[in-house]
Each structure stands twice: as C-alpha cells, then as structure tokens.
Amino acid sequence: MADLAVRPMTPDDADRVLAIYQAGLDGGNASFETAAPTWAAFDAGKLADHRLVAVDADEALIGWVAVSPTSTRAVYAGVVEHSVYTDPAAQGRGAGRLLLDAMIASTEAAGIWTIQSGVFPENAASLTLHQRAGFRIIGTRERVGRHHGRWRDVILLERRSPTIT
C-alpha cells in the first residue's frame, strides 16, 4: 500500500470512476445494477464530502468509495450506505482497504454513526474486506431481487462507530 494514496474525488475523475464502476458491474457480483449511471446521476446520489479515490504512484485512479444517505428522515442523518470499487487489474494491492479506512475516518469526523452495505454472498473478497475493516454481518436478505434472470441474496453488513455515542 506504500505506493497508494487516497484523495477526494473530483468531477475530473468522472470517466475513470464510471469505468471502474462498469468493470465491477460487468463481473456480475457487485450490484443489481447492470450499467453505470451518468455522472450527473452518480453526483446527485452521493454525499459530496465522502467521495474518495485511490491513486497509485503514477497518479492513476485505481479505485473509489462513496456514500449515499439511506433516508431523508432526520433520525437517520447519521446512517449511510457505501459503495467501494477497485479496478480489476489493481485488486489485491490494498486499495479497497485504504479506501474503506479513509471513508470511515471521513464519515466519523462528520458524525455519521452507521455505515451499511449490501454484498452478494458470491463476492467473497468484498465480504472479507469489509469484515477486516470492522463491518459485521447483520443478516441475509434472501431472494431480494432478480439479477440476470435469477434470484439473488444480499448479505447486509454494517459498521457502527465505536466513538459516536
């Protein structure tokens, strides 16, 4: 990880962020989505203060993380859902963990007490990454949606801040 750094995501990163997103979707185990959104839709759905990218020593963008609010109700202001994606060619280099750690620091500094995510059971690497970063499995949402013509389960993960009480 010594050759990797995290920085805020900017609009100049749009093409690369969406390309990495699409590569993850093309793998079949990242999301129910099948096509990356437009930048305008991505931008509208993510909280601006918690969008980060991982870059390598050459400043090439190799991964990203972003959070979305889970509800507009005030009581859930400290609960977000996140997405983290790494370029398939860069997986296994520690970018995912670096991004999760930076996102956790960013959200905690903003008073966010719960980060959640849904992961397909077949995405073992993502489940391991999240558990190592302090997420716990809450449960499995069985047959919650159809993806490419078949029912898929989703494992719900959450990380509760130990510092925000």
PEGIRA-V72206 format. One record per backbone hydrogen bond with DSSP energy under -1.0 kcal/mol. NH is the residue of the N-H (numbers start at 0). CO is the residue of the C=O. If there is no record, write none. Layout:
# PEGIRA-V72206
[[NH,CO] [NH,CO]]
This chain:
# PEGIRA-V72206
[[3,0] [4,54] [6,52] [8,50] [12,9] [13,10] [16,12] [17,13] [18,14] [19,15] [20,16] [21,17] [22,18] [23,19] [24,20] [25,21] [26,22] [27,24] [41,37] [42,38] [43,39] [44,40] [46,66] [49,46] [51,64] [52,6] [53,62] [54,4] [55,59] [58,55] [61,53] [62,53] [63,84] [64,51] [65,82] [67,80] [69,78] [75,72] [76,73] [78,75] [79,113] [80,67] [81,115] [82,65] [84,63] [86,61] [89,86] [92,89] [97,93] [98,94] [99,95] [100,96] [101,97] [102,98] [103,99] [104,100] [105,101] [106,102] [107,103] [108,104] [110,107] [111,106] [112,77] [113,77] [114,158] [115,79] [116,156] [118,154] [122,119] [123,121] [126,122] [127,123] [128,124] [129,125] [130,126] [131,127] [132,128] [133,130] [134,129] [135,157] [137,155] [138,155] [140,153] [143,151] [144,151] [146,149] [149,146] [151,144] [153,140] [154,118] [155,138] [156,116] [157,135] [158,114] [160,112]]
